[in-house]
Amino acid sequence: MDHDQRSRLAAHMVKIGLPLGDAPFTRFSGGLANQNYLLEAGGRSLVLRRPPDGELPPGAHNMAREYAVLSRLHRAFPLAPEAVHLCEDVSVLGVPFQLITYVPGLVIKGDHHLLLEDPAQAAAVSAMLVETLVALHEVDAEQIGLGDLGRPEGFAARAVEGWGKRAQRLLEADGPADVIGDADGNPDRDATARLSDEIGAWLRAASLRQREPTLLHCDFKLDNMILDPLSLRPVAVVDWDMGTRGDPMFDLATLLSYWSQPGDPPARLQLAQMPSVMPGFATRDAVVQAYARARGVEVDDYPVFAVLAMYKLAVVFLQLHALYARGATDDPRYAAFKALGQELMVVAHDLRAEAR
C-alpha cells in the first residue's frame, strides 16, 4: 500500500469513526489471491481485506458478499470473525475492501512440521476439520438473516458451467497447453482444453442427489483456519469471499481436493496445501464416511463432487498464473501454476474415469 493510498484510507477511517493508529501496517504473507493487512484503528486490531490487483474473474474476490456473510454468521458460528465495515468507494484504495476483526493464532500450511512426530495430533486435526465443517453445515441460514444468500437451487449445475466458462476463457487467452503428449509422444498443444471439455460434459450428465442446501464456505481447508497454538483447536475460519448456499458435498469435496495422501499423483502431492501426508492423518475415504455419519447423509454421489472440486482447483491455478502473466503479481510461486493447473486437469479427468 503506497503513501497516497494510506492517506486516503486514513481520511476514510476518520469518517467512519475508526481513526488509524500510528503502528505500521503488516501484510500477511502466504495467501495466493486476496491481500490482507493488519492495522490498528479505533483502539482495536483489524484486518483490512481487499482483492488482488489486476482484472478479476467474474464473481471472484467479492468483498460485498464476504461482508454480508461475516456481518451475520458469527452469531451462530463463533469461528467466523465479524466484519465491521465494507467500503465500496473505489476512490479510497482503487478496489472495494472490508475491515474484519483480527483473531490471533496459528495457521498450519502444507509444509508445517508441527505434526510430523505426533500421529495422535494429526488424527485429532483430521477429526477437528470434519467437526468444524459439520458445525458450519448445521447452521440455520434463515435464523441469521442469510436465507437469501446465493441461489442454492441448481447450485452444482451452475458451478459446472461457471468453472467451465472460466477454463475456456483462460485457455483461449493463454494459448495452447503443452503438458500432455499425443499418441506418438509429441506435445499436444490442445490437450488441456480437450480434457476440460470432456470433464464438463461428464459433469453435466452426472446424476446428483437432492439435498437440503447449507451454508457453504467454498474454500474450506486447514490453512483457512486459525488455531490455538497449544491445543490446535480452531479459533477462527477465514477467507469467506466465495461464501454462499448450496449442496454441502461441494464443501466436503473442496476440502478433500487439497487433502493429499501417500500414493497420490505428483500434482496432488505438489499442492502441499495441508500436511495430510503425515502419519496419523485420516484418508480421504475415512473423512467422507466420518462426515456422512456426523450429519446422517448419503454420500453415494460424492465422487461427482470430487471431480468438480478438482476441476475447479485446476482452473484456480490457471487463473493465478494468468495474474502472474499479466504482471498483476511478481510472486515467483505463480510462475509454476500454469503447469500445475494443467496437471490437475489430468487428475480431475482421471477421477472422472474412476467414478464411472
Secondary structure, 3 states (H helix, E strand, C coil): CCHHHHHHHHHHHHHCCCCECCCCCEECCCCCCCEEEEEEECCEEEEEEECCCCCCCCCCCCHHHHHHHHHHHCCCCCCCCCEEEEECCHHHHCCCEEEEECCCCECCCCCCCCCCCCHHHHHHHHHHHHHHHHHHHCCCCHHHCCCCCCCCCCHHHHHHHHHHHHHHHHHHHHCCCCCCECCCCCECCCHHHHHHHHHHHHHHHCCCCCCCCEEECCCCCHHHEEECCCCCCEEEECCCCCCEEECHHHHHHHHHHCCCCCCCCHHHHHHCCCCCCCCCCCCHHHHHHHHHHHHCCCCCCHHHHHHHHHHHHHHHHHHHHHHHHCCCCCCHHHHHHHHHHHHHHHHHHHHHHHCC
